[in-house]
Amino acid sequence: MSALTGDGSGSRAIVFGVALVAVVTGIVVNLLGERMPVRLHPILVLLGTVLITVAIHWLPGNTAAVTLSSIYVFVACDAAFFFSTRVTGLEIAFVVVCCMVVLGTRAQMPWWIGVVPAGVAVVVGVVVMILARRAAEADIDVLTGLLNRRGFDRLLNAEIAKAGRLGQRPALVLADLDRVQMLDDHHDQPTGDAVLQRVADTWSNLLTPEQTLTRLGGDLFAVLLPDTTEKAAVGLTDRMRAATPSGCSAGVTSWRPGEPASILVSRADVGRYRAKQAGRSLTMLESGQRCALAEELRRAIAADDLEVRYQPIVNLSSGGKVVGVEALLRWSSATEPGLGAIGVIRTAEEYNLIADLGRVVLRRACEDAVGLRGTVGDDDFTLNVNVSGLELADSDYADRVRSTLCATGWPARQLVLEVTETQLEAESKNAIDNLNALRSTGIRIAIDDFGTGYSSLSRLAAIPSDILKVDRSFVATITADSPAPPLLGVFKALSKALDMEVVAEGVEDAHQAAALADLGFSLAQGYHYSGPRTVQAISDELREQRAVATHNER
């Protein structure tokens, strides 16, 4: 346009300079692409407005200047379509001022000449803004104001396309609230809606501007995390759960280069399902990456390179006689030295290794227990093995246990499987079916860490279980300066009313053991008797115990 204008006041050199700045800026923006911070977008549009204004001022010929002012419409359209209402209003107001001033101050042009192009820019900008807002409403969840499933799908596809170009690894969290449906069933829908709105507000405050929370429907939410790690995503779910009174179950995964959005969502949903089956208020990682610790654990399981230690369970009424042992997993990791049993279990659960790990530990424990039974010569000697909630959720878990017992020769009636109270409280159909099937073969079920969960008495009576293991936190309150807490007496009375055995965990000294015996506890476990030991150490202790008993009989 500058080259074709006739002679007149102005400077083609300045206009060509403006054109050069515009071209260079456009090339830079195109090269930067998604790396350009979003907060710079309004500044770029503002820069464009300034360049248009400078070009109009220095362009030779009034006709060309009026013609060039039509480009202000593009500024209004950009702002109306992409920016918030407030920013759009400011950008359009700046366009009106620039248009009126630059045209009104040109020689031989009336002051009102800028009204038409400025008015067109305003009208077009407002129309585009209204249409853009209405189109955007189709992507917004009316209840929470978050993106809905349609908006989530659009955003996820865009993020994956961006990640493919820039070599990034976005992560996805799918989380649902654990007890919102119960509120809807027992109260009214507005109550549940209010909870969803509070959760949406609370979780939104936990995110950075680059992270996006969406509501996919019901009580199911998704969080899209651009270019992050799976560990960071899991940490975010822990903060989300801590901020939610009802708790939440979450599945976490990350994008693998080349895979479509549907596969990413399906993998996160599998993790969410596993979390709900395992006891709720948990996070399960369905990793899209190879984890060094998980690979090391996988190799250790395949090579049977795991240790199982045993902690004695004693009879208080018979002077501390060992009547059973609890099998406890131990593993030394080269990747993470000092990793405890809880960390091993969590890694196995997150990377779908828990079934193989549980199978190896149960088989090793049964084989060792067969040898211990030969040493002690006691047909009532019991073996306690801990079970993960994810194992119980497998429909074939009971069959796997029966196969292990058949292969090792350990009697079903001498096996006790320990599950935590919260795992049973999940009310997973597979878990309850497995427990009933196991009990029908003679295997007994112990509720571990009893007293730390949230079971009601009526619910506890319906749980397929035979033994209560009182959490060590209650035993720890017994000191020489204070009497036994009343709750211990309640637990003992409860076990008697339900016709269940009761075991006190965490006994650390003789005073605690005596106090428990006075309350009527017959079984106990803790470092006062022994810590976790090798099978050979336990065998030697049992052999010595048997020799003492034989000597006393003589």
C-alpha positions in Angstrom: 0.0 0.0 0.0 2.9 2.3 0.9 4.5 1.7 -2.5 1.3 2.5 -4.4 0.3 5.7 -2.7 0.9 8.9 -4.4 2.9 11.9 -3.3 1.9 13.8 -0.2 3.0 14.6 3.3 4.4 11.6 5.1 7.3 9.2 5.0 7.4 6.0 3.0 10.7 5.1 4.8 8.9 5.1 8.2 6.0 3.1 6.8 8.3 0.6 5.3 10.1 0.4 8.7 6.8 -0.3 10.4 6.0 -3.0 7.8 9.5 -4.6 8.5 8.9 -4.6 12.3 5.5 -6.3 11.7 7.0 -8.9 9.4 9.9 -9.7 11.8 7.5 -9.8 14.8 5.2 -12.2 12.9 8.1 -14.5 12.1 9.4 -14.6 15.7 5.9 -15.3 17.0 5.4 -18.1 14.5 8.8 -19.7 15.4 8.1 -19.5 19.2 4.6 -20.9 18.8 3.3 -22.4 22.1 6.5 -21.4 23.9 5.2 -17.8 23.8 3.7 -17.1 27.3 0.0 -16.5 27.2 0.4 -13.3 29.2 2.2 -11.7 26.2 -0.7 -12.2 23.8 -2.5 -8.9 24.8 0.8 -7.1 24.6 1.4 -8.3 21.0 -2.1 -7.2 20.0 -1.4 -3.8 21.6 1.9 -3.6 19.6 0.0 -4.3 16.4 -2.4 -1.5 17.2 0.5 0.9 17.7 2.1 -0.2 14.4 -1.1 0.4 12.5 -1.5 3.8 14.1 2.1 4.8 13.2 1.7 3.6 9.7 -1.5 5.6 9.2 0.1 8.7 10.6 3.1 8.6 8.2 1.4 7.1 5.2 1.3 9.6 2.2 -2.2 10.3 0.9 -5.4 10.6 2.9 -7.3 8.0 0.9 -4.6 5.4 1.7 -4.7 6.4 5.4 -8.5 5.9 5.6 -8.2 2.6 3.8 -5.5 1.4 6.1 -7.6 2.2 9.2 -9.9 -0.7 8.2 -7.2 -3.0 9.6 -8.3 -1.9 13.1 -11.1 -4.3 12.7 -8.6 -7.2 12.9 -7.5 -5.9 16.3 -11.0 -5.9 17.6 -11.7 -9.4 16.3 -8.5 -10.8 17.8 -9.2 -9.3 21.2 -12.9 -10.3 21.2 -12.3 -13.9 20.2 -9.3 -14.8 22.4 -9.3 -12.4 25.5 -11.5 -11.9 28.5 -14.3 -9.3 28.4 -12.3 -6.8 30.4 -9.2 -7.1 28.2 -11.3 -7.0 25.1 -13.0 -3.8 26.3 -9.6 -2.2 27.0 -8.2 -3.2 23.6 -11.2 -1.9 21.6 -11.2 1.3 23.6 -7.5 1.8 22.7 -8.4 1.1 19.0 -11.1 3.8 19.1 -8.8 6.4 20.6 -6.0 5.6 18.2 -8.3 5.7 15.1 -10.0 9.0 16.0 -6.8 10.7 17.0 -4.6 9.6 14.1 -7.2 10.3 11.4 -8.5 13.5 13.0 -5.1 15.0 13.2 -4.2 14.5 9.5 -4.1 17.6 7.3 -7.1 18.4 5.2 -9.3 15.8 7.0 -12.3 16.5 9.3 -12.0 15.4 12.9 -14.9 13.1 12.6 -13.5 11.0 9.7 -12.4 8.3 12.2 -15.9 7.7 13.4 -16.8 5.2 10.7 -13.7 2.9 10.9 -13.8 3.1 14.7 -17.5 2.4 14.8 -17.1 -0.6 12.5 -14.3 -2.0 14.7 -16.5 -1.6 17.8 -19.5 -3.2 16.3 -17.6 -6.1 14.7 -15.7 -6.6 18.0 -18.8 -6.8 20.1 -20.6 -9.2 17.7 -17.5 -11.5 17.6 -17.2 -11.3 21.4 -20.9 -12.4 21.8 -20.6 -15.2 19.4 -17.3 -16.4 20.9 -18.8 -16.4 24.4 -21.9 -18.4 23.3 -19.7 -20.9 21.5 -17.5 -21.2 24.6 -20.5 -21.9 26.8 -20.8 -25.3 25.0 -17.5 -26.2 26.6 -18.3 -25.0 30.1 -19.9 -27.0 32.9 -22.8 -24.9 34.2 -22.6 -26.1 37.8 -18.9 -25.4 38.5 -17.8 -23.1 35.7 -15.0 -25.5 34.7 -14.5 -27.0 31.3 -16.9 -29.9 30.6 -16.1 -33.1 28.8 -16.3 -31.5 25.4 -14.0 -28.7 26.5 -11.7 -31.3 28.0 -11.5 -33.3 24.9 -10.6 -30.2 22.8 -8.0 -29.1 25.3 -6.4 -32.5 25.7 -6.1 -32.9 21.9 -4.5 -29.5 21.6 -2.1 -30.2 24.5 -1.0 -33.6 22.9 -0.4 -31.9 19.6 1.7 -29.3 21.4 3.6 -31.9 23.4 4.4 -33.8 20.2 5.9 -30.7 18.6 7.8 -29.5 21.6 8.9 -32.9 23.0 7.0 -32.4 26.3 5.4 -35.1 28.6 2.0 -33.9 29.9 0.3 -35.9 32.7 -3.3 -36.6 33.4 -5.2 -37.0 36.6 -8.7 -38.5 36.8 -10.2 -38.2 40.3 -13.7 -38.7 41.7 -15.1 -38.0 45.1 -15.7 -41.1 47.3 -18.9 -40.3 49.1 -20.8 -37.6 47.1 -23.3 -40.1 45.8 -24.2 -41.0 49.4 -25.0 -37.3 50.0 -27.4 -37.3 47.0 -29.0 -40.5 48.2 -29.5 -39.5 51.8 -30.1 -35.7 51.4 -31.1 -33.8 48.3 -29.4 -33.0 45.0 -28.6 -29.3 46.0 -26.5 -30.7 48.8 -24.4 -32.7 46.5 -24.2 -29.9 44.0 -22.9 -27.5 46.7 -20.2 -30.1 47.6 -19.1 -30.3 43.9 -18.9 -26.5 43.7 -16.8 -26.2 46.8 -14.5 -29.0 45.6 -14.1 -27.3 42.2 -13.2 -24.0 43.9 -10.8 -25.7 46.4 -9.0 -27.8 43.8 -8.7 -24.9 41.3 -6.8 -22.9 44.0 -4.2 -25.7 44.2 -3.3 -25.4 40.5 -0.9 -23.2 38.7 -2.2 -21.1 35.8 -0.8 -23.6 33.2 -2.7 -26.5 34.8 -6.4 -27.0 34.1 -9.2 -28.6 36.2 -12.2 -29.9 34.3 -15.4 -31.7 35.3 -16.2 -34.6 33.1 -19.6 -35.4 34.7 -21.1 -36.5 38.0 -18.3 -36.4 40.6 -15.6 -37.2 38.1 -12.9 -34.5 37.6 -9.8 -34.4 35.3 -6.6 -32.3 35.8 -4.4 -31.8 32.8 -0.8 -31.0 33.7 1.4 -29.8 30.8 5.0 -31.0 30.8 5.3 -32.5 34.3 6.4 -35.7 36.0 4.3 -38.5 37.2 5.7 -38.0 40.7 4.5 -34.4 40.7 1.1 -35.5 39.5 0.8 -38.0 42.3 1.9 -35.3 44.8 -0.9 -33.1 43.5 -3.5 -35.8 44.1 -2.3 -36.1 47.7 -2.9 -32.3 48.2 -6.3 -32.6 46.5 -7.3 -35.4 48.8 -6.1 -33.5 51.9 -8.2 -30.5 50.9 -11.4 -32.7 50.4 -13.3 -33.9 53.5 -15.0 -36.7 51.6 -11.7 -38.0 50.1 -11.1 -38.9 46.5 -9.8 -41.8 44.4 -7.4 -40.9 41.6 -5.7 -42.4 38.7 -2.5 -40.8 37.3 -0.7 -41.4 34.0 1.5 -39.5 31.6 1.5 -39.2 27.8 3.6 -41.5 25.7 4.8 -40.0 22.4 2.6 -41.0 19.5 -0.4 -42.2 21.4 -3.9 -40.7 20.9 -5.8 -39.0 23.7 -8.2 -41.9 24.1 -5.4 -44.2 25.2 -4.1 -41.7 27.7 -7.6 -41.2 29.2 -8.2 -45.0 29.3 -5.0 -45.6 31.2 -5.8 -42.9 33.8 -9.2 -44.4 34.2 -7.8 -47.8 34.9 -5.7 -46.3 37.7 -8.8 -44.6 39.1 -10.7 -47.9 39.1 -7.9 -49.7 40.8 -7.8 -47.0 43.5 -11.5 -47.4 44.2 -11.3 -51.2 44.3 -8.3 -51.0 46.7 -10.1 -49.1 49.4 -10.8 -45.6 48.0 -9.0 -42.4 49.1 -6.0 -43.7 47.2 -4.0 -42.7 44.1 -2.9 -45.4 41.6 -0.3 -44.7 39.0 -0.7 -46.3 35.6 2.7 -45.2 34.4 3.4 -44.1 30.9 7.1 -44.2 31.6 9.6 -46.8 32.7 10.4 -46.4 36.3 13.9 -47.6 37.4 12.6 -48.6 40.9 9.7 -50.5 39.3 11.9 -52.3 36.8 14.3 -53.3 39.6 11.4 -54.6 41.7 10.1 -56.5 38.6 13.4 -58.2 38.2 13.6 -59.0 41.9 10.2 -60.7 41.8 11.1 -62.7 38.7 14.3 -63.8 40.3 12.7 -64.5 43.7 15.2 -62.1 45.1 13.1 -61.0 48.1 13.4 -61.5 51.8 10.6 -62.5 54.1 11.1 -62.0 57.9 8.8 -63.3 60.6 7.6 -61.6 63.8 6.3 -64.0 66.6 2.7 -63.9 67.9 2.6 -65.0 71.5 0.1 -66.4 73.9 0.0 -64.1 77.0 -1.7 -66.7 79.2 1.0 -69.3 78.6 4.0 -67.1 79.5 4.7 -65.8 76.0 4.7 -69.0 74.1 5.0 -68.5 70.3 1.8 -69.7 68.7 2.3 -68.1 65.2 4.2 -65.7 63.1 3.4 -62.8 60.8 5.3 -62.7 57.5 6.8 -59.3 56.7 8.4 -58.4 53.4 11.9 -57.0 53.2 13.8 -55.9 50.1 17.1 -54.0 49.6 16.8 -51.7 46.6 19.9 -50.4 44.8 17.9 -47.7 43.2 16.5 -46.3 46.5 18.5 -47.6 49.5 16.5 -47.6 52.7 13.2 -48.1 51.0 10.8 -49.6 53.5 8.1 -52.2 53.1 5.4 -49.6 52.7 7.3 -48.0 49.8 7.8 -51.4 48.2 4.1 -52.2 48.4 3.1 -48.8 47.0 5.5 -49.2 44.1 4.1 -52.6 43.4 0.6 -51.3 43.5 1.3 -48.3 41.3 3.1 -50.3 38.6 0.7 -53.3 38.6 3.2 -55.7 40.2 1.3 -56.4 43.4 -0.3 -59.7 42.2 3.1 -61.2 41.4 4.7 -59.8 44.6 1.9 -61.2 46.7 2.1 -64.6 45.1 5.9 -64.8 45.8 5.6 -63.7 49.4 2.7 -66.1 50.1 4.5 -69.0 48.6 7.8 -68.3 50.4 5.9 -67.8 53.7 4.0 -71.1 53.3 7.2 -73.0 52.5 9.0 -71.6 55.5 6.0 -72.2 57.7 5.9 -75.9 56.8 9.5 -76.1 58.1 8.6 -74.2 61.3 5.6 -76.5 62.0 8.0 -79.5 61.8 10.2 -77.8 64.4 7.5 -76.8 66.8 5.3 -79.9 66.3 2.1 -77.8 66.8 -0.9 -78.3 64.6 -2.3 -75.0 65.8 0.7 -72.9 64.8 -0.6 -70.1 62.5 0.9 -68.1 59.7 -0.2 -64.5 59.2 0.3 -62.9 55.7 -0.7 -59.4 54.8 -2.9 -58.8 51.7 -3.2 -55.7 49.5 -6.6 -54.3 48.7 -5.7 -54.6 45.0 -5.1 -58.3 45.4 -8.5 -58.7 47.0 -10.0 -56.9 44.1 -8.8 -59.5 41.6 -11.6 -62.0 40.9 -9.2 -64.9 40.9 -7.3 -64.1 44.1 -9.0 -66.9 46.1 -8.0 -69.4 43.5 -4.4 -68.2 43.6 -4.3 -68.7 47.4 -5.8 -72.1 47.2 -3.3 -73.1 44.5 -0.4 -71.9 46.7 -1.6 -73.8 49.7 -2.0 -77.0 47.6 1.6 -76.6 46.1 3.3 -75.9 49.5 1.2 -78.2 51.7 0.4 -75.6 54.3 -3.1 -76.2 55.8 -5.8 -73.6 55.1 -7.0 -73.6 58.7 -3.5 -72.4 59.9 -3.4 -69.5 57.5 -4.5 -66.0 58.5 -4.8 -63.3 55.9 -4.5 -59.8 57.2 -6.4 -56.9 55.6 -6.8 -53.3 56.9 -10.1 -52.0 58.0 -10.3 -49.4 55.2 -9.7 -52.1 52.6 -12.7 -54.0 53.8 -14.7 -50.9 54.1 -14.4 -50.3 50.4 -17.2 -52.8 50.0 -15.7 -54.1 46.7 -17.8 -57.0 45.5 -14.8 -58.9 44.4 -13.1 -58.3 47.7 -16.1 -59.6 49.8 -16.6 -62.5 47.4 -12.9 -63.5 47.8 -13.0 -63.2 51.6 -16.1 -65.4 51.7 -14.5 -68.0 49.4 -11.3 -68.1 51.4 -13.2 -68.5 54.7 -15.2 -71.4 53.2 -11.9 -73.3 52.8 -10.9 -72.7 56.5 -8.6 -69.7 56.0 -9.2 -67.0 58.7 -9.3 -63.3 58.0 -7.8 -60.7 60.4 -8.7 -57.0 60.4 -5.3 -55.3 60.8 -4.7 -51.9 62.4 -8.2 -52.1 63.9 -9.4 -48.9 65.4 -7.8 -46.6 62.8 -10.5 -46.9 60.2 -14.2 -45.9 60.0 -16.2 -49.0 60.3 -19.5 -48.8 62.2 -20.3 -51.7 64.5 -23.1 -52.9 62.3 -20.8 -52.9 59.3 -18.1 -54.6 61.2 -20.4 -57.4 62.2 -21.1 -58.0 58.5 -17.5 -58.1 57.4 -16.2 -61.6 56.6 -13.5 -61.7 59.4 -12.4 -63.8 62.4 -9.7 -61.8 64.2 -9.2 -58.2 65.3 -5.6 -56.9 65.5 -5.7 -53.8 67.6 -3.5 -51.0 66.2 -0.3 -50.3 68.1 -1.2 -46.7 68.7 -3.7 -47.9 71.5 -1.1 -50.2 73.1 1.5 -47.4 73.1 -0.7 -45.3 75.5 -0.1 -47.9 78.3 2.6 -46.5 80.5 3.8 -47.1 84.0 2.2 -43.7 84.9 -1.2 -44.2 83.4 -3.7 -47.0 83.3 -4.7 -48.9 80.2 -7.0 -46.8 78.0 -10.7 -47.7 78.2 -10.9 -48.4 74.5 -8.7 -51.5 74.9 -11.4 -52.9 77.2 -14.0 -52.0 74.7 -12.1 -53.8 71.9 -11.8 -56.9 74.0 -15.5 -56.8 74.8 -16.4 -56.2 71.2 -14.3 -59.2 70.0 -16.1 -61.4 72.6 -19.5 -60.2 71.5 -18.6 -60.9 67.9 -17.0 -64.3 68.8 -13.6 -63.1 67.3 -10.1 -63.5 68.5 -8.2 -60.3 69.4 -4.5 -59.6 69.0 -2.7 -56.6 70.6 0.0 -55.2 68.3 3.0 -53.1 69.3 3.8 -54.5 72.8 7.1 -52.9 73.8 7.6 -53.8 77.4 6.6 -56.1 80.3 4.2 -53.5 81.8 2.2 -53.3 78.6 2.1 -57.1 78.4 0.8 -57.4 82.0 -1.8 -54.7 81.5 -3.1 -56.5 78.4 -3.2 -59.8 80.2 -5.3 -58.2 83.0 -7.7 -56.9 80.4 -8.2 -60.4 79.1 -6.1 -60.3 75.9 -4.7 -63.7 75.2 -2.6 -62.9 72.1 0.1 -60.2 71.5 2.8 -59.2 69.2 5.7 -56.7 69.4 9.3 -55.9 70.0 9.0 -56.9 73.7 9.0 -60.5 72.4 10.9 -60.1 69.2 11.3 -58.0 66.1 11.0 -59.4 62.6 13.6 -62.2 62.2 14.9 -64.7 59.7 13.1 -68.1 59.4 16.3 -69.7 60.8 16.2 -67.5 63.9 12.6 -68.2 64.5 13.2 -71.9 64.0 16.0 -71.8 66.7 13.7 -70.0 69.1 10.9 -72.5 68.6 13.3 -75.4 69.1 14.5 -73.9 72.3 10.9 -73.2 73.4 10.0 -76.8 72.7 13.1 -78.1 74.6 12.1 -76.0 77.7 8.5 -77.2 77.6 9.7 -80.9 77.4 12.1 -80.4 80.3 9.3 -78.8 82.4 7.0 -81.8 81.7 9.6 -84.1 83.0 
